[in-house]
């Protein structure tokens, strides 16, 4: 017999690695940037491990400690290249539309450490904006897992912590949920290491997004 589903009224989704497969385009823009600065390129899998804490941290990690003076120039190069190539290969995970449709009655918000302009462009171009009440990006002083990133959320809805779910593939998503007192659900097949996610003891863990329909209502 299936366990009773947990009722939720607000669902907070991460973007990269949760709703969209974007690692290849991000990695390509990172390596373009490194090449333009005559720095050694790095393998895709290593770059993927750098994603999740915002663009500046991604660039700092990719450059390493040897070239801190290049960060500002690298940010400009990366941002310009990614703006023109963010949808070269990026697409939705196969179960995104069915899952978001299933939860049509719930308020849904994207909270990402990606710059808001890029997040909005991708969400619009991939045809999922209509599912969401709002999109919150990283163009403020706050980023996940700092609960300050949620300030715009409270202008949209009044979350009930016991019925608010955070879904994401990153450590910052689980920590954000814990810091805010929300329910956490880790997606284990995104960009982050599954063992790192499980070590945080999320309330729920899924191999794929479609499992949400068996857990929540």
Secondary structure, DSSP 4 states (H G I P E B T S, - for coil): -PPPPBP-SEEEE--BTTTEE-HHHHHHHHHHHHHHTT-----HHHHHHHTTS-HHHHHHHHH-GGGGGGHHHHHHHHHHHHHHHTTSS-EE-TTHHHHHHHTTTSEEEEE-SS-HHHHHHHHHHTT-GGG-SEEE-S-SS--TTSGGGGTTHHHH----GGGEEEEESSHHHHHHHHHHT-EEEEETTSSS-HHHHHHT--SEEESSGGGHHHHB-
